[in-house]
Amino acid sequence: MNIAENLKSILNDIPETTKLVAVSKTKPKDQIMEAYASGHRFFGENKAQELQEKWKELPADIEWHMIGHVQTNKVKLIAPFVSLVHAVDSLKLLSVLNKEGIKNMRIIPFLFQIHIAQEESKFGLSIDELYSILNSDEYSEFSNVKAAGLMGMATYTDDKGQIRSEFRFLKQFYDRLKKDFFADDEEFKEISMGMSGDYSIAIEEGGTIIRVGSSIFGSR
Ligand SMILES: *Cc1c(COP(=O)(O)O)cnc(C)c1O
């Protein structure tokens, strides 16, 4: 497994405008530094504590993405530095993020995680839940969080047609939301979808950020 080569072949494979978040969860710092040495700066983790530890010990110019579910009591660990929180799925979490944003005197960019998979276990908001958040008074008063788009995880399946239709659904929903709520908002522009097994489909369907772990760092 050559990390730099894996990265290069994925980067060659995707449009320049697509952001590749290298998912380094469970992987040691020396492997992250291999990717870093090859020029990569965008990394993703799914546990707040692990993310905080790696942020403290690794170069300051790394852009860190929180890609996993965030417990409200862990927000303070990542609020000072996180570049993008991918999986916001409640008003409660948003309210804590906003509070920590204020404390840290920064605006924390985030994506709403939308439930697009068939499995019930996956986290994420329904369309109705998201509309009720966006229409709430509480949401309109948040000063230190910034919606940057949507994130979704497809069903864990070999059925490429199924995956494609879930990604297509997310893109269509994004377009509708953009029109209804974010028409004049240039910062609401991202769709985070696609992992090692399905990032090509995600890009074809309009994804702007892909989150790739095992195809870069090997299996976990
Ligand atoms: C682990 C993880 C990924 C990366 O998965 P791979 O199949 O290893 O590419 C992407 N997104 C989320 C939310 C993850 O937890």
The ligand as a Tripos MOL2 file, in Angstrom:
@<TRIPOS>MOLECULE
LIG
   15    15     1     0     0
SMALL
NO_CHARGES

@<TRIPOS>ATOM
      1 C1        -15.1350    5.7940    7.2570 C.3       1 LIG1
      2 C2        -15.9770    6.7760    6.5390 C.ar      1 LIG1
      3 C3        -15.7270    7.0850    5.1880 C.ar      1 LIG1
      4 C4        -14.6400    6.4360    4.3570 C.3       1 LIG1
      5 O1        -14.9690    5.1170    4.0560 O.3       1 LIG1
      6 P1        -14.0590    4.2390    3.0500 P.3       1 LIG1
      7 O2        -14.9930    3.1790    2.5790 O.co2     1 LIG1
      8 O3        -12.9380    3.7010    3.8680 O.co2     1 LIG1
      9 O4        -13.6000    5.1130    1.9710 O.co2     1 LIG1
     10 C5        -16.5360    8.0510    4.5940 C.ar      1 LIG1
     11 N1        -17.5160    8.6710    5.2680 N.ar      1 LIG1
     12 C6        -17.7830    8.4040    6.5590 C.ar      1 LIG1
     13 C7        -18.8860    9.1410    7.2420 C.3       1 LIG1
     14 C8        -17.0220    7.4380    7.2350 C.ar      1 LIG1
     15 O5        -17.2930    7.1860    8.5240 O.3       1 LIG1
@<TRIPOS>BOND
     1     1     2 1
     2     2     3 ar
     3     2    14 ar
     4     3     4 1
     5     3    10 ar
     6     4     5 1
     7     5     6 1
     8     6     7 2
     9     6     8 1
    10     6     9 1
    11    10    11 ar
    12    11    12 ar
    13    12    13 1
    14    12    14 ar
    15    14    15 1
@<TRIPOS>SUBSTRUCTURE
     1 LIG1         1 GROUP 0 **** ****
